[in-house]
């Protein structure tokens, strides 16, 4: 596991603050962690708040890129068919 001293120093304060706003018995919620570093906070948060779906911004960016690549493939496929139809006219 990677380590980051800054994340380790502030994880307790982060947990303390979030406990004021997040109840462990609530329905499943989504949390986006910005500037997630090595993911230490996400690990601690997932253990403390099992009802949270924690998404780090790095993972979100990767997922968005996958979706955009799929969309681009569909657009290319559509455009190639459109060009073929246009050439026949």
SEDO-588471 format. One record per residue (C-alpha): x, y, z. Coordinates in nm, 2 decimals. Layout:
<pts>
{{X Y Z}}
...
</pts>
This chain:
<pts>
{{0.00 0.00 0.00}}
{{0.13 0.35 -0.09}}
{{0.17 0.60 0.19}}
{{0.13 0.97 0.21}}
{{0.21 1.15 0.54}}
{{-0.02 1.44 0.47}}
{{-0.32 1.21 0.42}}
{{-0.23 1.01 0.73}}
{{-0.21 1.33 0.94}}
{{-0.56 1.46 0.84}}
{{-0.76 1.14 0.80}}
{{-0.88 1.15 1.17}}
{{-1.01 1.51 1.14}}
{{-1.17 1.42 0.81}}
{{-1.35 1.13 0.96}}
{{-1.46 1.33 1.26}}
{{-1.60 1.60 1.04}}
{{-1.78 1.37 0.81}}
{{-1.94 1.18 1.10}}
{{-2.14 1.50 1.17}}
{{-2.30 1.48 0.83}}
{{-2.31 1.11 0.74}}
{{-2.50 0.85 0.93}}
{{-2.38 0.49 0.89}}
{{-2.75 0.38 0.87}}
{{-2.85 0.60 0.58}}
{{-2.93 0.48 0.24}}
{{-2.64 0.44 0.00}}
{{-2.48 0.78 -0.09}}
{{-2.22 0.88 -0.34}}
{{-1.91 1.08 -0.25}}
{{-1.66 1.22 -0.49}}
{{-1.31 1.27 -0.35}}
{{-1.12 1.55 -0.53}}
{{-0.74 1.54 -0.52}}
{{-0.74 1.19 -0.37}}
{{-0.36 1.13 -0.38}}
{{-0.28 0.77 -0.31}}
{{-0.64 0.69 -0.21}}
{{-0.58 0.67 0.17}}
{{-0.89 0.87 0.26}}
{{-1.11 0.66 0.03}}
{{-0.98 0.34 0.21}}
{{-1.05 0.48 0.56}}
{{-1.39 0.62 0.46}}
{{-1.51 0.30 0.30}}
{{-1.43 0.11 0.62}}
{{-1.60 0.37 0.84}}
{{-1.90 0.44 0.61}}
{{-2.00 0.12 0.43}}
{{-2.30 0.30 0.28}}
{{-2.08 0.54 0.08}}
{{-2.00 0.48 -0.28}}
{{-1.66 0.66 -0.29}}
{{-1.53 0.77 -0.62}}
{{-1.19 0.93 -0.65}}
{{-1.16 1.19 -0.92}}
{{-0.88 0.99 -1.09}}
{{-1.11 0.69 -1.13}}
{{-1.39 0.91 -1.24}}
{{-1.17 1.06 -1.51}}
{{-1.07 0.72 -1.63}}
{{-1.44 0.61 -1.65}}
{{-1.53 0.93 -1.84}}
{{-1.25 0.86 -2.09}}
{{-1.39 0.51 -2.15}}
{{-1.74 0.65 -2.21}}
{{-1.60 0.92 -2.44}}
{{-1.40 0.66 -2.64}}
{{-1.72 0.46 -2.68}}
{{-1.92 0.76 -2.79}}
{{-1.64 0.86 -3.04}}
{{-1.65 0.51 -3.19}}
{{-2.03 0.53 -3.24}}
{{-1.99 0.88 -3.40}}
{{-1.73 0.75 -3.63}}
{{-1.94 0.45 -3.73}}
{{-2.24 0.68 -3.79}}
{{-2.04 0.93 -3.99}}
{{-1.89 0.67 -4.21}}
{{-2.23 0.53 -4.29}}
{{-2.36 0.89 -4.35}}
{{-2.07 0.96 -4.59}}
{{-2.14 0.64 -4.78}}
{{-2.50 0.74 -4.82}}
{{-2.41 1.10 -4.92}}
{{-2.17 0.98 -5.19}}
{{-2.44 0.76 -5.35}}
{{-2.68 1.06 -5.39}}
</pts>
